[in-house]
Amino acid sequence: MELKNKKLDRTTFDAERIGVMQTWHTGQGVHFADGVRYQRTLPDSKRFSSVLANAKKAGKTLFQPRAGVALINEHIELLTFLEGSCDLLPTTIDAYTRLNRYEEAAGGIRRSEEAGTSLLNGFPAVNHGLDGCRRVVEALSKPVQVRHGTPDARLMAEITLAAGFTAYEGGGISYNIPYAKSVPLERSIRHWQYCDRLVGMYEEEGIRINREPFGPLSGTLVPPFVSHCVAICEGLLALEQGAKCITLGYGQAGNMVQDIAAIRSLRELGDEFFQAAGFEDYELSTVFHQWMGGFPENESMAYGVICWGSALATLAGATKVIVKTPHEASGVPTKEANKCGLQATSQIANMVQAQIFPQSSSMDREVDLIKREVRAVMAKVFELGRGDIAVGAVRAFEAGVMDIPFAPAACNAGKLMPIRDNEGAVRVFDAGNVPLPADVMAYHREKIAERANAESRSASFQMVVDDIYAISKSQLVGRPQQPTLAEVAA
């Protein structure tokens, strides 16, 4: 089928659904009408959209962890342990399921049962099927979201939404370019149109499902405008298919002004582009992801990274924050470490919740810069697609107009090179083919030159490498490393 940003008609959807439901045996017992009936039994306290709307109205930032293990009972135990310390719950999906490798996921379940511990890095929702997923929903008192990383998430959407999950993360761009190497972008966008149409069908039945494009992308020095463009594209694609509750995301970069400006501009740009496309009846919220790059191995330092992200998310007015753990550098965290990350986040958020970050010329400049960058790129995307955002996105990646740093996808140009300035904000060292205005690039070069001068070295790829490891090694950009207590004592 030719890719177009057009709502799938029911005949096309139903014909496609036959093949989707046959890709694994657990799809055979899933029926849309039954899913609608089950969703209607859920109270508002277990509905993602309701909790987000209440938080936005109250000006509160909600907390959500990442969590998922292989076996149903252990997954329920994990989420039950965490739900007293958070507002929203996840179900993080395992890597086999993300690649639609259900036979291997089944093997992981068997080995986990034999070992008595999870040997998968998430919950294999497709393998556990409708009944298993409903057991999870019924055991909990808070809303549950599916968080994964799947280019083709159609069967998983059918099963989990019918099972009572009320939020679905991802998109055809954000769950392809940063996650896959050789999946054609046109194919993944088309597969996600199916997921979004399914969400739209639930909406038409009075069931509001939250849709959240994945904000951090590759998670490594992503300039705000890059992730904003992807989020806006995926938001527009979801709205076209009938979704009404959209959460746009951003991954923490590390500079206070830039991170707060990013959330503020994302919220404003979302409304700007959605309304320009003719959408009015929608709910828009934002999510701030705590640092997605390398973490320090030292737990005390890791808590510092977590708390800084919590403060910025709250001061920025994000509707929710995705919380990391002090075990990020060592592998899959324990449930205790996950809870500790939530508690540290909660403490800082409660301390700054009532505070308002003051408006300033530097904040205004950063917001304006991000908006100009996004508008320039999006204008070219629409031009390439001749007004069609789905076609435009595919052609934009082919031309390098949209370009995600350090992403593995073959269809990603990989020419845009980010770098930090002397204050730690992410700037553009090399724009590649991304059509940023000349004066915007001049500003980036000016800020990079300030750092080069401060460090008495030329701006180079070595700086970029240093920036990638800066937070995990606790090395401050543009300033000398502080001496340790032992060094001071000596």
HELIX and SHEET records of a PDB file:
HELIX    1   1 ARG A   10  MET A   21  1                                  12    
HELIX    2   2 HIS A   25  GLY A   27  5                                   3    
HELIX    3   3 PHE A   32  ARG A   40  1                                   9    
HELIX    4   4 ASP A   44  LYS A   46  5                                   3    
HELIX    5   5 PHE A   48  ALA A   58  1                                  11    
HELIX    6   6 ILE A   72  LEU A   82  1                                  11    
HELIX    7   7 GLU A   83  SER A   85  5                                   3    
HELIX    8   8 ALA A   95  ARG A   98  1                                   4    
HELIX    9   9 TYR A  102  ALA A  115  1                                  14    
HELIX   10  10 ALA A  125  ALA A  139  1                                  15    
HELIX   11  11 ARG A  154  ALA A  163  1                                  10    
HELIX   12  12 LEU A  185  GLU A  204  1                                  20    
HELIX   13  13 PRO A  224  GLU A  240  1                                  17    
HELIX   14  14 MET A  256  ALA A  276  1                                  21    
HELIX   15  15 GLU A  299  ALA A  316  1                                  18    
HELIX   16  16 LYS A  335  VAL A  352  1                                  18    
HELIX   17  17 SER A  361  LEU A  384  1                                  24    
HELIX   18  18 ILE A  389  ALA A  399  1                                  11    
HELIX   19  19 ALA A  438  ALA A  454  1                                  17    
HELIX   20  20 PHE A  461  TYR A  469  1                                   9    
HELIX   21  21 LEU A  485  ALA A  489  1                                   5    
SHEET    1   A 8 LEU A  62  GLN A  64  0                                        
SHEET    2   A 8 LYS A 320  ILE A 322  1                                        
SHEET    3   A 8 GLU A 283  HIS A 289  1                                        
SHEET    4   A 8 CYS A 245  GLY A 251  1                                        
SHEET    5   A 8 ASN A 210  GLU A 212  1                                        
SHEET    6   A 8 ALA A 167  GLU A 169  1                                        
SHEET    7   A 8 VAL A 144  ARG A 147  1                                        
SHEET    8   A 8 LEU A  89  THR A  92  1                                        
SHEET    1   B 2 MET A 417  ARG A 420  0                                        
SHEET    2   B 2 VAL A 426  ASP A 430 -1                                        
END                                                                             
